[in-house]
Amino acid sequence: KQEVTQIPAALSVPEGENLVLNCSFTDSAIYNLQWFRQDPGKGLTSLLLIQSSQREQTSGRLNASLDKSSGRSTLYIAASQPGDSATYLCAVIIGAAGNKLTFGGGTRVLVKP
Amino acid sequence: GAVVSQHPSWVICKSGTSVKIECRSLDFQATTMFWYRQFPKQSLMLMATSNEGSKATYEQGVEKDKFLINHASLTLSTLTVTSAHPEDSSFYICSAGTSGRAVGELFFGEGSRLTVL
């Protein structure tokens, strides 16, 4: 059974500092991995989707890396801003059949001005 | 990106009543919809997968008679919590995908917060 773990569970940084969020998964036979953002009481916003054949994806200040062999992904957020405060979730899909996502527990981020 | 709308965004009900939550894909046809449940400060747990025109597939431990899912059209899926109890209070989120998009390209609704008194 695929298990997804995110460390740390919570993170507080001053504005301007770079953020590093970690995600690990137990089954390396993933189809892809996604990073989401969730604001309190809200749904999910997809940030980055990395296919299993890719090693990283970038969008603006966000960069996500993927190392399937070690079962790890890292989300980097450069020059953090108070608006980056949210919970960040990673999720994986195993196999090409279906879109069943297995989510990690999330990392709650607070960027202090 | 595509838009998925959930309604209601929050609902309070008495114990023993049933509550229906709707999930609509507004600008695309959702061949598959997923229903998740999220407790405070916890991650999303998949409850069931629904494909248009067929019965939903429930995850282990999810009572199908309690959480009724209907996916009667390509733009609408409903989750009905029957005979709700306080332990059913949670945040319910749906997501939708379509065969025309990449695997894993799902769009999420804003969620529905259910409070059972």
gemmi code that builds the backbone of each chain (N, CA, C; Angstrom):
import gemmi

chains = {
    "A": [
        ("LYS", (0.833, -1.176, 0.000), (0.000, 0.000, 0.000), (0.879, 1.240, 0.000)),
        ("GLN", (0.556, 2.170, -0.894), (1.341, 3.394, -1.008), (1.100, 4.280, 0.206)),
        ("GLU", (2.173, 4.761, 0.790), (2.083, 5.720, 1.889), (2.893, 6.952, 1.529)),
        ("VAL", (2.307, 8.093, 1.785), (2.946, 9.367, 1.464), (3.131, 10.152, 2.755)),
        ("THR", (4.344, 10.609, 2.981), (4.688, 11.324, 4.205), (5.275, 12.679, 3.883)),
        ("GLN", (4.846, 13.680, 4.640), (5.384, 15.011, 4.441), (6.024, 15.508, 5.729)),
        ("ILE", (7.223, 16.003, 5.585), (7.968, 16.536, 6.719), (8.575, 17.878, 6.332)),
        ("PRO", (8.481, 18.923, 7.172), (7.835, 18.882, 8.481), (6.319, 19.039, 8.366)),
        ("ALA", (5.615, 18.829, 9.441), (4.165, 18.998, 9.441), (3.799, 20.471, 9.466)),
        ("ALA", (4.687, 21.271, 10.039), (4.453, 22.716, 10.101), (5.778, 23.436, 9.984)),
        ("LEU", (5.713, 24.637, 9.425), (6.920, 25.396, 9.157), (6.603, 26.886, 9.258)),
        ("SER", (7.433, 27.616, 9.982), (7.248, 29.055, 10.106), (8.554, 29.748, 9.739)),
        ("VAL", (8.481, 30.664, 8.796), (9.692, 31.347, 8.336), (9.422, 32.834, 8.191)),
        ("PRO", (10.467, 33.649, 8.283), (10.280, 35.080, 8.016), (10.183, 35.328, 6.513)),
        ("GLU", (9.498, 36.372, 6.176), (9.325, 36.737, 4.775), (10.681, 36.871, 4.086)),
        ("GLY", (10.746, 36.376, 2.858), (11.973, 36.464, 2.081), (12.826, 35.210, 2.115)),
        ("GLU", (12.593, 34.391, 3.130), (13.379, 33.157, 3.235), (12.841, 32.116, 2.256)),
        ("ASN", (13.732, 31.259, 1.773), (13.296, 30.189, 0.873), (12.669, 29.055, 1.676)),
        ("LEU", (11.648, 28.448, 1.085), (10.954, 27.338, 1.732), (11.343, 26.018, 1.082)),
        ("VAL", (11.532, 25.002, 1.885), (11.846, 23.662, 1.387), (10.879, 22.674, 2.041)),
        ("LEU", (10.030, 22.079, 1.234), (9.026, 21.149, 1.734), (9.326, 19.760, 1.177)),
        ("ASN", (9.266, 18.776, 2.039), (9.643, 17.425, 1.648), (8.457, 16.473, 1.583)),
        ("CYS", (8.523, 15.566, 0.636), (7.483, 14.555, 0.458), (8.170, 13.233, 0.142)),
        ("SER", (7.778, 12.172, 0.819), (8.340, 10.859, 0.515), (7.219, 9.856, 0.323)),
        ("PHE", (7.455, 8.869, -0.534), (6.453, 7.857, -0.822), (7.118, 6.491, -0.812)),
        ("THR", (6.355, 5.484, -0.438), (6.941, 4.160, -0.211), (7.034, 3.307, -1.470)),
        ("ASP", (6.144, 3.518, -2.415), (6.133, 2.725, -3.646), (6.633, 3.590, -4.786)),
        ("SER", (7.774, 3.265, -5.333), (8.380, 4.106, -6.366), (7.705, 3.965, -7.732)),
        ("ALA", (6.783, 3.019, -7.854), (6.095, 2.817, -9.136), (4.945, 3.810, -9.289)),
        ("ILE", (5.290, 5.074, -9.262), (4.257, 6.097, -9.382), (4.101, 6.520, -10.840)),
        ("TYR", (2.908, 7.028, -11.167), (2.659, 7.536, -12.509), (3.037, 9.008, -12.574)),
        ("ASN", (2.624, 9.735, -11.564), (3.069, 11.113, -11.433), (2.921, 11.571, -9.988)),
        ("LEU", (3.420, 12.757, -9.715), (3.334, 13.338, -8.387), (2.894, 14.785, -8.540)),
        ("GLN", (2.028, 15.203, -7.650), (1.532, 16.574, -7.724), (1.710, 17.280, -6.394)),
        ("TRP", (1.889, 18.572, -6.480), (1.894, 19.440, -5.307), (0.667, 20.354, -5.386)),
        ("PHE", (-0.011, 20.450, -4.247), (-1.201, 21.284, -4.159), (-1.036, 22.295, -3.031)),
        ("ARG", (-1.805, 23.336, -3.152), (-1.908, 24.319, -2.075), (-3.345, 24.318, -1.579)),
        ("GLN", (-3.514, 24.401, -0.259), (-4.850, 24.495, 0.313), (-4.872, 25.613, 1.345)),
        ("ASP", (-5.737, 26.584, 1.108), (-5.964, 27.645, 2.083), (-7.013, 27.171, 3.084)),
        ("PRO", (-7.005, 27.719, 4.296), (-7.939, 27.243, 5.330), (-9.386, 27.228, 4.875)),
        ("GLY", (-10.035, 26.099, 5.036), (-11.446, 25.987, 4.689), (-11.735, 26.006, 3.210)),
        ("LYS", (-10.721, 25.822, 2.406), (-10.900, 25.884, 0.960), (-10.511, 24.569, 0.297)),
        ("GLY", (-10.781, 24.511, -0.997), (-10.388, 23.344, -1.761), (-8.916, 23.388, -2.119)),
        ("LEU", (-8.537, 22.560, -3.080), (-7.129, 22.447, -3.465), (-6.848, 23.163, -4.776)),
        ("THR", (-5.673, 23.773, -4.822), (-5.199, 24.382, -6.055), (-3.947, 23.640, -6.497)),
        ("SER", (-3.954, 23.136, -7.702), (-2.799, 22.411, -8.204), (-1.665, 23.385, -8.496)),
        ("LEU", (-0.487, 23.066, -7.988), (0.683, 23.920, -8.208), (1.581, 23.364, -9.312)),
        ("LEU", (1.987, 22.133, -9.154), (2.903, 21.515, -10.108), (2.578, 20.034, -10.231)),
        ("LEU", (2.706, 19.523, -11.437), (2.508, 18.102, -11.699), (3.773, 17.584, -12.360)),
        ("ILE", (4.385, 16.571, -11.765), (5.609, 15.997, -12.323), (5.313, 14.582, -12.798)),
        ("GLN", (5.534, 14.335, -14.063), (5.370, 12.992, -14.591), (6.524, 12.122, -14.096)),
        ("SER", (6.302, 10.825, -14.078), (7.311, 9.913, -13.525), (8.620, 9.970, -14.304)),
        ("SER", (8.546, 10.367, -15.572), (9.754, 10.419, -16.396), (10.531, 11.729, -16.215)),
        ("GLN", (9.939, 12.661, -15.484), (10.564, 13.958, -15.293), (11.301, 14.010, -13.959)),
        ("ARG", (12.239, 14.927, -13.865), (12.963, 15.082, -12.610), (12.582, 16.371, -11.893)),
        ("GLU", (12.019, 17.318, -12.621), (11.592, 18.548, -11.962), (10.620, 19.328, -12.828)),
        ("GLN", (9.921, 20.218, -12.160), (9.020, 21.145, -12.831), (9.154, 22.489, -12.139)),
        ("THR", (9.008, 23.542, -12.938), (9.159, 24.888, -12.390), (7.993, 25.752, -12.837)),
        ("SER", (7.557, 26.609, -11.905), (6.534, 27.587, -12.227), (6.762, 28.805, -11.355)),
        ("GLY", (7.286, 29.847, -11.964), (7.553, 31.068, -11.207), (8.551, 30.835, -10.086)),
        ("ARG", (8.124, 31.145, -8.865), (9.011, 30.959, -7.706), (9.011, 29.527, -7.190)),
        ("LEU", (8.219, 28.676, -7.811), (8.105, 27.293, -7.347), (8.916, 26.350, -8.216)),
        ("ASN", (9.591, 25.430, -7.549), (10.322, 24.378, -8.238), (10.123, 23.091, -7.467)),
        ("ALA", (9.737, 22.046, -8.188), (9.549, 20.745, -7.547), (10.456, 19.730, -8.209)),
        ("SER", (11.144, 18.957, -7.408), (12.011, 17.905, -7.927), (11.411, 16.547, -7.588)),
        ("LEU", (11.791, 15.557, -8.376), (11.297, 14.198, -8.151), (12.436, 13.203, -8.310)),
        ("ASP", (12.629, 12.378, -7.303), (13.604, 11.287, -7.357), (12.848, 9.998, -7.063)),
        ("LYS", (12.450, 9.317, -8.124), (11.638, 8.114, -7.952), (12.389, 7.020, -7.209)),
        ("SER", (13.663, 6.883, -7.520), (14.425, 5.777, -6.937), (14.489, 5.863, -5.416)),
        ("SER", (14.562, 7.068, -4.920), (14.617, 7.235, -3.466), (13.244, 7.534, -2.873)),
        ("GLY", (12.246, 7.665, -3.734), (10.888, 7.918, -3.249), (10.729, 9.271, -2.611)),
        ("ARG", (11.296, 10.298, -3.255), (11.234, 11.621, -2.650), (10.916, 12.705, -3.666)),
        ("SER", (10.243, 13.726, -3.177), (10.027, 14.941, -3.943), (10.208, 16.119, -3.000)),
        ("THR", (10.729, 17.201, -3.542), (10.930, 18.409, -2.756), (10.327, 19.589, -3.485)),
        ("LEU", (9.595, 20.391, -2.749), (9.028, 21.626, -3.290), (9.806, 22.795, -2.715)),
        ("TYR", (10.370, 23.600, -3.605), (11.095, 24.791, -3.202), (10.261, 26.024, -3.560)),
        ("ILE", (10.129, 26.912, -2.615), (9.468, 28.185, -2.870), (10.483, 29.273, -2.559)),
        ("ALA", (10.864, 30.002, -3.592), (11.897, 31.020, -3.415), (11.295, 32.327, -2.899)),
        ("ALA", (12.094, 33.015, -2.093), (11.719, 34.353, -1.618), (10.274, 34.381, -1.122)),
        ("SER", (10.027, 33.651, -0.053), (8.648, 33.476, 0.428), (7.987, 34.811, 0.772)),
        ("GLN", (6.675, 34.817, 0.605), (5.856, 35.993, 0.903), (4.730, 35.595, 1.856)),
        ("PRO", (4.190, 36.543, 2.611), (3.069, 36.197, 3.506), (1.916, 35.501, 2.782)),
        ("GLY", (1.718, 35.839, 1.527), (0.664, 35.201, 0.752), (0.923, 33.736, 0.452)),
        ("ASP", (2.128, 33.269, 0.715), (2.445, 31.854, 0.528), (1.982, 31.013, 1.716)),
        ("SER", (1.523, 31.658, 2.767), (1.043, 30.932, 3.946), (-0.167, 30.086, 3.567)),
        ("ALA", (-0.048, 28.799, 3.770), (-1.096, 27.843, 3.394), (-0.617, 26.448, 3.793)),
        ("THR", (-1.442, 25.471, 3.516), (-1.007, 24.075, 3.671), (-0.654, 23.536, 2.300)),
        ("TYR", (0.475, 22.888, 2.218), (0.938, 22.333, 0.957), (0.868, 20.806, 1.035)),
        ("LEU", (0.214, 20.233, 0.055), (-0.005, 18.786, 0.029), (0.659, 18.191, -1.198)),
        ("CYS", (1.302, 17.051, -1.016), (1.773, 16.314, -2.176), (0.908, 15.068, -2.319)),
        ("ALA", (0.784, 14.603, -3.544), (-0.043, 13.431, -3.815), (0.552, 12.657, -4.981)),
        ("VAL", (0.412, 11.346, -4.949), (0.933, 10.514, -6.020), (-0.166, 9.664, -6.629)),
        ("ILE", (0.053, 9.292, -7.868), (-0.826, 8.355, -8.564), (0.024, 7.146, -8.947)),
        ("ILE", (-0.532, 5.971, -8.688), (0.173, 4.743, -9.066), (-0.480, 4.190, -10.315)),
        ("GLY", (0.301, 3.930, -11.337), (-0.233, 3.299, -12.518), (-1.009, 4.250, -13.394)),
        ("ALA", (-1.258, 3.846, -14.607), (-1.937, 4.696, -15.568), (-3.446, 4.547, -15.508)),
        ("ALA", (-3.926, 3.586, -14.751), (-5.362, 3.362, -14.695), (-5.993, 4.197, -13.614)),
        ("GLY", (-6.811, 5.122, -13.991), (-7.524, 5.908, -13.012), (-6.729, 7.075, -12.490)),
        ("ASN", (-7.405, 7.917, -11.731), (-6.779, 9.115, -11.190), (-6.838, 9.124, -9.678)),
        ("LYS", (-6.643, 7.987, -9.052), (-6.719, 7.931, -7.599), (-5.451, 8.500, -7.005)),
        ("LEU", (-5.638, 9.595, -6.289), (-4.512, 10.255, -5.640), (-4.364, 9.768, -4.202)),
        ("THR", (-3.130, 9.534, -3.797), (-2.832, 9.267, -2.394), (-2.094, 10.480, -1.857)),
        ("PHE", (-2.678, 11.098, -0.837), (-2.149, 12.355, -0.325), (-1.238, 12.153, 0.878)),
        ("GLY", (-0.279, 13.055, 1.002), (0.492, 13.146, 2.234), (-0.298, 13.948, 3.250)),
        ("GLY", (0.249, 14.030, 4.458), (-0.452, 14.728, 5.523), (-0.404, 16.233, 5.428)),
        ("GLY", (0.446, 16.752, 4.552), (0.519, 18.194, 4.372), (1.550, 18.866, 5.254)),
        ("THR", (1.999, 20.025, 4.811), (2.884, 20.881, 5.606), (2.212, 22.245, 5.716)),
        ("ARG", (1.950, 22.654, 6.939), (1.328, 23.969, 7.165), (2.432, 25.015, 7.240)),
        ("VAL", (2.350, 25.964, 6.336), (3.399, 26.984, 6.222), (2.870, 28.335, 6.670)),
        ("LEU", (3.659, 29.000, 7.484), (3.350, 30.367, 7.897), (4.555, 31.232, 7.547)),
        ("VAL", (4.314, 32.228, 6.725), (5.365, 33.180, 6.374), (5.074, 34.479, 7.106)),
        ("LYS", (5.937, 34.825, 8.010), (5.721, 36.005, 8.845), (6.282, 37.253, 8.179)),
        ("PRO", (5.488, 38.324, 8.144), (5.977, 39.561, 7.505), (7.050, 40.246, 8.340)),
    ],
    "B": [
        ("GLY", (-7.620, 27.181, -15.823), (-7.976, 25.784, -15.599), (-9.475, 25.593, -15.516)),
        ("ALA", (-9.878, 24.341, -15.535), (-11.297, 24.028, -15.477), (-11.863, 24.333, -14.093)),
        ("VAL", (-13.173, 24.524, -14.038), (-13.833, 24.920, -12.802), (-14.742, 23.815, -12.300)),
        ("VAL", (-14.590, 23.523, -11.018), (-15.467, 22.570, -10.349), (-16.144, 23.300, -9.197)),
        ("SER", (-17.441, 23.202, -9.149), (-18.205, 23.926, -8.137), (-18.889, 22.959, -7.193)),
        ("GLN", (-18.821, 23.255, -5.903), (-19.506, 22.447, -4.906), (-20.572, 23.281, -4.216)),
        ("HIS", (-21.652, 22.598, -3.872), (-22.739, 23.295, -3.189), (-23.457, 22.340, -2.256)),
        ("PRO", (-23.746, 22.702, -1.035), (-23.428, 24.006, -0.433), (-21.986, 24.056, 0.040)),
        ("SER", (-21.500, 25.230, 0.334), (-20.135, 25.355, 0.831), (-20.075, 25.027, 2.320)),
        ("TRP", (-21.207, 25.210, 2.989), (-21.260, 24.764, 4.380), (-22.715, 24.449, 4.724)),
        ("VAL", (-22.889, 23.505, 5.609), (-24.246, 23.098, 6.006), (-24.210, 22.591, 7.443)),
        ("ILE", (-25.234, 22.970, 8.170), (-25.415, 22.494, 9.545), (-26.728, 21.740, 9.587)),
        ("CYS", (-26.706, 20.563, 10.152), (-27.940, 19.774, 10.200), (-28.058, 19.071, 11.540)),
        ("LYS", (-29.256, 18.591, 11.805), (-29.495, 17.849, 13.039), (-29.136, 16.378, 12.839)),
        ("SER", (-28.754, 15.749, 13.910), (-28.424, 14.340, 13.862), (-29.623, 13.533, 13.366)),
        ("GLY", (-29.388, 12.615, 12.465), (-30.451, 11.771, 11.936), (-30.996, 12.213, 10.594)),
        ("THR", (-30.675, 13.423, 10.206), (-31.146, 13.910, 8.909), (-30.150, 13.549, 7.812)),
        ("SER", (-30.578, 13.726, 6.571), (-29.703, 13.443, 5.429), (-29.313, 14.743, 4.752)),
        ("VAL", (-28.117, 14.771, 4.244), (-27.597, 15.980, 3.605), (-27.033, 15.614, 2.237)),
        ("LYS", (-27.372, 16.412, 1.239), (-26.870, 16.179, -0.111), (-25.887, 17.271, -0.496)),
        ("ILE", (-24.755, 16.870, -1.023), (-23.731, 17.802, -1.505), (-23.554, 17.575, -2.995)),
        ("GLU", (-23.550, 18.682, -3.743), (-23.417, 18.591, -5.189), (-22.020, 19.001, -5.645)),
        ("CYS", (-21.575, 18.341, -6.690), (-20.292, 18.663, -7.300), (-20.524, 18.785, -8.804)),
        ("ARG", (-20.244, 19.949, -9.340), (-20.501, 20.193, -10.755), (-19.228, 20.614, -11.473)),
        ("SER", (-19.023, 20.067, -12.642), (-17.956, 20.541, -13.508), (-18.601, 21.560, -14.444)),
        ("LEU", (-18.103, 22.789, -14.408), (-18.797, 23.879, -15.084), (-18.437, 24.034, -16.553)),
        ("ASP", (-17.247, 23.661, -16.931), (-16.854, 23.925, -18.312), (-16.192, 22.729, -18.979)),
        ("PHE", (-16.413, 21.543, -18.411), (-15.907, 20.346, -19.071), (-16.753, 19.159, -18.613)),
        ("GLN", (-16.659, 18.083, -19.348), (-17.410, 16.884, -19.016), (-16.541, 15.981, -18.156)),
        ("ALA", (-17.019, 15.727, -16.961), (-16.261, 14.949, -15.990), (-16.677, 13.481, -16.066)),
        ("THR", (-15.851, 12.687, -16.699), (-16.156, 11.267, -16.783), (-15.960, 10.582, -15.436)),
        ("THR", (-15.081, 11.129, -14.626), (-14.809, 10.554, -13.316), (-14.802, 11.650, -12.267)),
        ("MET", (-15.432, 11.379, -11.157), (-15.395, 12.303, -10.022), (-14.990, 11.538, -8.778)),
        ("PHE", (-14.271, 12.208, -7.923), (-13.776, 11.613, -6.698), (-14.300, 12.408, -5.502)),
        ("TRP", (-14.637, 11.692, -4.460), (-15.080, 12.345, -3.229), (-14.073, 12.056, -2.126)),
        ("TYR", (-13.651, 13.139, -1.463), (-12.693, 13.037, -0.383), (-13.314, 13.581, 0.896)),
        ("ARG", (-12.725, 13.144, 1.993), (-13.129, 13.616, 3.307), (-11.870, 14.110, 4.012)),
        ("GLN", (-12.001, 15.225, 4.691), (-10.839, 15.797, 5.373), (-11.228, 16.250, 6.766)),
        ("PHE", (-10.617, 15.671, 7.771), (-10.811, 16.096, 9.152), (-9.829, 17.222, 9.452)),
        ("PRO", (-10.116, 18.031, 10.483), (-9.264, 19.179, 10.794), (-7.790, 18.803, 10.933)),
        ("LYS", (-6.963, 19.556, 10.272), (-5.513, 19.391, 10.315), (-5.054, 18.022, 9.830)),
        ("GLN", (-5.879, 17.381, 9.056), (-5.487, 16.106, 8.472), (-5.550, 16.197, 6.951)),
        ("SER", (-5.036, 15.189, 6.304), (-5.016, 15.217, 4.852), (-6.325, 14.689, 4.277)),
        ("LEU", (-6.391, 14.664, 2.977), (-7.594, 14.179, 2.300), (-7.572, 12.659, 2.222)),
        ("MET", (-8.714, 12.080, 2.515), (-8.857, 10.633, 2.407), (-9.905, 10.340, 1.348)),
        ("LEU", (-9.526, 9.556, 0.356), (-10.459, 9.223, -0.709), (-11.577, 8.350, -0.166)),
        ("MET", (-12.808, 8.744, -0.462), (-13.962, 7.973, -0.027), (-14.441, 7.049, -1.146)),
        ("ALA", (-14.576, 7.617, -2.339), (-15.138, 6.830, -3.426), (-14.826, 7.484, -4.759)),
        ("THR", (-14.899, 6.654, -5.780), (-14.709, 7.087, -7.163), (-16.009, 6.841, -7.909)),
        ("SER", (-16.482, 7.852, -8.611), (-17.715, 7.651, -9.364), (-17.479, 7.924, -10.846)),
        ("ASN", (-17.958, 7.020, -11.646), (-17.904, 7.171, -13.094), (-19.315, 7.385, -13.616)),
        ("GLU", (-19.437, 8.302, -14.537), (-20.759, 8.655, -15.055), (-21.509, 7.430, -15.549)),
        ("GLY", (-22.712, 7.263, -15.042), (-23.577, 6.185, -15.490), (-23.349, 4.843, -14.841)),
        ("SER", (-22.418, 4.757, -13.911), (-22.191, 3.469, -13.249), (-22.116, 3.656, -11.742)),
        ("LYS", (-22.103, 2.542, -11.036), (-22.050, 2.607, -9.575), (-20.687, 3.087, -9.110)),
        ("ALA", (-20.712, 3.777, -7.978), (-19.461, 4.274, -7.419), (-18.646, 3.133, -6.825)),
        ("THR", (-17.357, 3.315, -6.822), (-16.442, 2.376, -6.184), (-15.974, 2.983, -4.877)),
        ("TYR", (-16.254, 2.306, -3.781), (-15.940, 2.847, -2.460), (-14.619, 2.297, -1.949)),
        ("GLU", (-13.925, 3.136, -1.228), (-12.677, 2.712, -0.587), (-13.006, 1.858, 0.637)),
        ("GLN", (-12.031, 1.071, 1.011), (-12.215, 0.181, 2.151), (-12.554, 0.986, 3.396)),
        ("GLY", (-13.568, 0.541, 4.092), (-13.955, 1.206, 5.329), (-15.003, 2.284, 5.164)),
        ("VAL", (-15.369, 2.608, 3.952), (-16.394, 3.625, 3.700), (-17.730, 2.922, 3.466)),
        ("GLU", (-18.728, 3.294, 4.263), (-20.035, 2.647, 4.175), (-20.811, 3.185, 2.975)),
        ("LYS", (-21.039, 2.341, 2.004), (-21.726, 2.794, 0.798), (-23.189, 3.101, 1.050)),
        ("ASP", (-23.785, 2.476, 2.053), (-25.188, 2.761, 2.349), (-25.349, 4.062, 3.113)),
        ("LYS", (-24.271, 4.531, 3.701), (-24.325, 5.777, 4.441), (-23.953, 6.965, 3.551)),
        ("PHE", (-23.009, 6.759, 2.688), (-22.540, 7.809, 1.788), (-22.948, 7.422, 0.370)),
        ("LEU", (-24.122, 7.902, -0.015), (-24.669, 7.562, -1.322), (-24.114, 8.501, -2.383)),
        ("ILE", (-23.567, 7.930, -3.427), (-22.984, 8.736, -4.494), (-23.701, 8.440, -5.793)),
        ("ASN", (-24.077, 9.514, -6.466), (-24.756, 9.410, -7.751), (-24.031, 10.278, -8.768)),
        ("HIS", (-23.778, 9.716, -9.926), (-23.074, 10.456, -10.990), (-23.899, 10.279, -12.260)),
        ("ALA", (-25.053, 10.937, -12.271), (-26.042, 10.696, -13.315), (-25.720, 11.393, -14.626)),
        ("SER", (-24.890, 12.418, -14.570), (-24.568, 13.121, -15.809), (-23.074, 13.427, -15.827)),
        ("LEU", (-22.604, 13.897, -16.958), (-21.181, 14.183, -17.104), (-20.746, 15.476, -16.425)),
        ("THR", (-21.692, 16.173, -15.827), (-21.327, 17.416, -15.161), (-21.757, 17.471, -13.703)),
        ("LEU", (-22.380, 16.404, -13.217), (-22.892, 16.456, -11.852), (-22.719, 15.135, -11.125)),
        ("SER", (-22.156, 15.218, -9.926), (-22.116, 14.082, -9.012), (-22.628, 14.570, -7.673)),
        ("THR", (-23.352, 13.729, -6.978), (-23.865, 14.114, -5.663), (-23.433, 13.101, -4.609)),
        ("LEU", (-23.177, 13.624, -3.428), (-22.862, 12.807, -2.261), (-23.945, 13.062, -1.232)),
        ("THR", (-24.641, 12.034, -0.827), (-25.667, 12.169, 0.205), (-25.217, 11.444, 1.456)),
        ("VAL", (-25.117, 12.201, 2.533), (-24.785, 11.611, 3.829), (-26.108, 11.282, 4.501)),
        ("THR", (-26.394, 10.012, 4.624), (-27.699, 9.592, 5.166), (-27.613, 9.417, 6.676)),
        ("SER", (-28.711, 9.773, 7.347), (-28.785, 9.641, 8.804), (-27.482, 10.141, 9.446)),
        ("ALA", (-27.208, 11.404, 9.208), (-25.936, 11.973, 9.655), (-25.818, 11.980, 11.177)),
        ("HIS", (-24.603, 11.764, 11.635), (-24.299, 11.815, 13.057), (-23.132, 12.775, 13.271)),
        ("PRO", (-22.930, 13.234, 14.494), (-21.840, 14.197, 14.743), (-20.482, 13.733, 14.225)),
        ("GLU", (-20.216, 12.440, 14.243), (-18.908, 11.963, 13.754), (-18.760, 12.085, 12.240)),
        ("ASP", (-19.877, 12.392, 11.565), (-19.810, 12.631, 10.114), (-19.416, 14.066, 9.799)),
        ("SER", (-19.358, 14.900, 10.832), (-18.940, 16.287, 10.618), (-17.528, 16.303, 10.048)),
        ("SER", (-17.385, 16.955, 8.926), (-16.099, 16.939, 8.241), (-16.147, 17.914, 7.074)),
        ("PHE", (-15.026, 18.018, 6.388), (-14.921, 18.818, 5.169), (-14.905, 17.823, 4.013)),
        ("TYR", (-15.860, 17.952, 3.115), (-15.961, 17.029, 1.991), (-15.562, 17.770, 0.715)),
        ("ILE", (-14.650, 17.178, -0.028), (-14.140, 17.810, -1.255), (-14.305, 16.854, -2.428)),
        ("CYS", (-14.727, 17.385, -3.549), (-14.819, 16.559, -4.749), (-13.754, 17.005, -5.745)),
        ("SER", (-13.382, 16.106, -6.605), (-12.505, 16.458, -7.713), (-13.026, 15.778, -8.967)),
        ("ALA", (-12.694, 16.346, -10.097), (-13.224, 15.829, -11.350), (-12.120, 15.729, -12.379)),
        ("GLY", (-12.219, 14.685, -13.174), (-11.275, 14.517, -14.265), (-12.027, 14.060, -15.490)),
        ("THR", (-11.344, 14.063, -16.604), (-11.977, 13.655, -17.831), (-10.988, 12.883, -18.678)),
        ("SER", (-11.510, 12.021, -19.510), (-10.630, 11.199, -20.329), (-9.859, 12.037, -21.333)),
        ("GLY", (-10.330, 13.242, -21.569), (-9.645, 14.094, -22.529), (-8.430, 14.805, -21.970)),
        ("ARG", (-8.198, 14.681, -20.677), (-7.072, 15.364, -20.054), (-6.051, 14.347, -19.580)),
        ("ALA", (-4.881, 14.842, -19.237), (-3.806, 13.966, -18.793), (-4.196, 13.261, -17.505)),
        ("VAL", (-3.678, 12.062, -17.345), (-3.899, 11.335, -16.099), (-3.372, 12.160, -14.954)),
        ("GLY", (-4.167, 12.295, -13.933), (-3.753, 13.066, -12.777), (-4.125, 14.520, -12.856)),
        ("GLU", (-4.587, 14.998, -13.981), (-4.984, 16.394, -14.090), (-6.411, 16.506, -13.577)),
        ("LEU", (-6.518, 16.721, -12.318), (-7.805, 16.802, -11.670), (-8.067, 18.215, -11.206)),
        ("PHE", (-9.324, 18.550, -11.115), (-9.719, 19.864, -10.655), (-10.617, 19.688, -9.434)),
        ("PHE", (-10.333, 20.474, -8.423), (-10.996, 20.294, -7.142), (-12.039, 21.377, -6.899)),
        ("GLY", (-13.104, 20.951, -6.229), (-14.090, 21.907, -5.784), (-13.594, 22.640, -4.556)),
        ("GLU", (-14.377, 23.616, -4.103), (-13.990, 24.431, -2.960), (-14.275, 23.753, -1.629)),
        ("GLY", (-14.943, 22.634, -1.682), (-15.221, 21.900, -0.457), (-16.547, 22.280, 0.171)),
        ("SER", (-17.071, 21.363, 0.960), (-18.329, 21.582, 1.682), (-18.117, 21.158, 3.127)),
        ("ARG", (-18.335, 22.099, 4.020), (-18.149, 21.778, 5.441), (-19.476, 21.359, 6.046)),
        ("LEU", (-19.507, 20.158, 6.552), (-20.719, 19.620, 7.177), (-20.540, 19.585, 8.688)),
        ("THR", (-21.501, 20.172, 9.384), (-21.524, 20.113, 10.846), (-22.835, 19.470, 11.262)),
        ("VAL", (-22.730, 18.364, 11.965), (-23.918, 17.654, 12.434), (-24.057, 17.869, 13.936)),
        ("LEU", (-25.186, 18.427, 14.318), (-25.395, 18.750, 15.736), (-25.984, 17.580, 16.506)),
    ],
}
model = gemmi.Model(1)
for chain_id, residues in chains.items():
    chain = gemmi.Chain(chain_id)
    for i, (resn, *xyz) in enumerate(residues, 1):
        res = gemmi.Residue()
        res.name, res.seqid = resn, gemmi.SeqId(i, " ")
        for name, pos in zip(("N", "CA", "C"), xyz):
            atom = gemmi.Atom()
            atom.name, atom.element = name, gemmi.Element(name[0])
            atom.pos, atom.b_iso = gemmi.Position(*pos), 0.0
            res.add_atom(atom)
        chain.add_residue(res)
    model.add_chain(chain)
structure = gemmi.Structure()
structure.add_model(model)
structure.setup_entities()
